[in-house]
Every structure is written in C-alpha cells, then in structure tokens.
Amino acid sequence: AGFSFGAAVSMKACCGDERLVGLAALGLPVEAAGREYTYSFLADCRTPKLFLSGDSDQYAPRPALEAVFATAAEPKRVVFVPGAEHFFQGTAAVPGAKRARRQAELRAWIEESFPAVLGA
C-alpha cells in the first residue's frame, strides 16, 4: 500500500512481483504541481489493485483517475470517498469521518480479496 507519491512509486516498483498478493493505491496522483503521472504499465499488471481516492482529490480529478483505472488490467477496484480531498480530511462537523471511510474501504477490499491470507 502507498499514499500519494508513495502509491505511484509502489505501483511501478511492485507490479509483477509474484511475492505480493495485492496493491493498494491511496490518493494516487494523476496531475500534481504541473506534472502528469502516467501508468501505462498497469495494463500488464495482473496483481489485484485497489484505487482509493477522495472524489474531490485535487491531484487525482475523478475523470483522470477513472481513465487510469480503465486501462489497468483486472483484477481491480476503484472507490471514491464522497466529499474527501487528497488527504481524506473530514469536515469540521464530522472530523475524521473521511479517513474512517478510507480505512473501512481498505479493510473491506483486503477481507474480500485475500481471505486465505487473513486465515479466513
């Protein structure tokens, strides 16, 4: 698992590594600081992948991340946390709610995708 630039680096470094059972990219950047990140290598990456992002992520606008997701090989899942930006911040009325949702989505993907690894 990686967050932001760490997600970009881990996806590139780990795709195809047969020792890994899955890859989770939280806040995967697509457009940041005038730089565009490309992920063409994901078309050949058969490792299960989770793309988890806020639907208001300023570094991964939803259409741009959906385009990356569309080109990635199966198995894959994309989840957008409603109202969350890049750092999954909550609102003043509900502090931490977006981060809690992020954690719940990550946990659900792990439990559903890798029951044997978890001993289930």
Steps between C-alpha positions, in 0.01 A plus 500: 500500500614851434364852532534775241851499346569184702205337323642597161842361587369181658274423204793534260746310719267219606288412198607157388669405827359153559567523875222757536134412518362849436568870457306785659545854371354766729486846347685392186608824330416554136560876472712680760706820495487522121615142460295221350554148629453216254424141581515313169678210678172420679361354178723196558479489880291197601549557874169590671481878533298743708481865403361697794454872462293792616247613242636854549870406482679796346786277378278230354192653343239228474493487117880475487514219757213319329702512176801342676271238654343419162838408352615288796483121471257299713460434784441855615264714703458875527331673794433872534437631851224763469605851598861406571799681356855370456572454872155351574425784740159515666282801548497706819160349583628142466878499558671182385194361323667490159811328634281246681321429172837461326609245762170311477525476121861380517413240764199376300712457185766306690243273667313434174805458280735304723310279746767227484772748595295610798439142610127515428 
